[in-house]
Amino acid sequence: MTKSESSASSALPDADQQAANFKRVREAHQSEVAEDYVELIADLINTTGEARAVDIARRLGVAHATAVKTIARLQREGLVSSQPYRAVFLTEKGRELAVHSKRRHEIVVDFLRAIGISEKTAQRDAEGIEHHVSEETLAAFERVIRAESLAKKPRPTLADSAKEK
């Protein structure tokens, strides 16, 4: 590689574009916690009938006090309703976010599985990826998933066609 090729490949991107990219990542980080909480709350309600702060804290690996503070913030944002020492419930807005977050998570996991990643690793990696990919990227993931699914379906052979006649 020549010196001019090396400097061209290491050139910085446009400053405005780079700033926009970093801003998008910061925004994704801000919504990441809310998405994780509402997705987990929905899962707990669906499987155990209730979502308690102690269960949320345990499953997210955070202190009980942290979960309580975050639940209070989610309540202020209109995503959950809760009373002290009672279960946590999703509002309509919270349910919508939980469904959206769950779908993004499933798409990322399915994509990672389609490209050969183990279930355990796909689940772990999806926890970070799901919050940072664009709708365009998710749509591309879905195309790969569909193509992989079609490739795995057995196609009728000529012999199968002859048997049907």
Residue pairs with C-beta under 8 A, 6 or more apart in sequence:
1 9
12 18
13 21
25 132
28 131
28 132
29 131
31 131
32 131
33 70
34 73
34 74
34 77
34 79
34 97
35 97
35 101
35 130
35 131
36 60
36 101
36 127
37 56
37 60
37 70
37 71
37 74
37 79
37 80
38 74
38 79
38 80
38 90
38 94
38 95
38 97
38 98
38 101
39 98
39 101
39 102
39 105
40 51
40 56
40 59
40 60
41 51
41 56
41 80
41 88
41 89
41 90
41 94
41 98
42 90
42 95
42 98
42 99
42 102
43 102
44 50
44 51
44 52
44 55
44 56
44 59
45 51
45 89
45 90
48 55
50 87
51 87
51 88
51 89
52 87
52 88
53 64
53 67
53 68
53 71
53 82
53 88
54 64
54 67
56 67
56 71
56 88
57 63
57 64
57 66
57 67
60 67
62 70
71 80
71 82
71 88
72 82
74 80
74 94
75 81
75 82
78 91
78 93
78 94
79 90
79 91
79 93
79 94
79 97
80 88
80 89
80 90
80 91
80 94
81 88
81 89
81 90
81 91
82 88
82 89
90 98
101 130
104 130
104 131
104 133
104 138
105 126
105 127
105 130
107 130
107 138
107 141
107 142
107 145
108 122
108 125
108 126
108 129
108 130
108 133
108 138
108 141
109 122
109 123
109 126
110 141
110 145
111 141
111 142
111 144
111 145
112 121
112 122
112 125
112 126
112 129
113 119
113 122
114 144
114 145
114 148
114 149
115 144
115 148
117 125
133 141
